[in-house]
Amino acid sequence: MTFVRHKSLRASLVKPFCVFLIIMGVFSLVLLRSSIKSLEYRLGTLQEKEVNLRKECRNLTSHKDVLLSLANIDDIAKNELGFVIQDRDKTIFVKERPTEGIFQTSYSSE
């Protein structure tokens, strides 16, 4: 007499389910790896952009320092805007006498 094993429903579903899990695991690993590579690429791009912006910031700061230097401001005021440094000997001071409403002029500030 031979014994015939009858497969149960649970036993017959285990093998296809395991194969399905392995295939899904492989696809999940591929998807995860591609996502990581994509993030690494974006991170590299952002780091390059950060380096370029830091260089530009340093250049703009040095340019600002040049423009705000006193020698440059003095040069622009004299040459481009026509300002002249007053000679102290030719300055006339005007004062009002508080009681009389009369103005007094002099070459000294006293």
Secondary structure, DSSP 4 states (H G I P E B T S, - for coil): ----PPPPHHHHHHHHHHHHHHHHHHHHHHHHHHHHHHHHHHHHHHHHHHHHHHHHHHHHHHHHHHHTSHHHHHHHHHHTS---PPPGGG--EEEE-TTT--EEEESS--
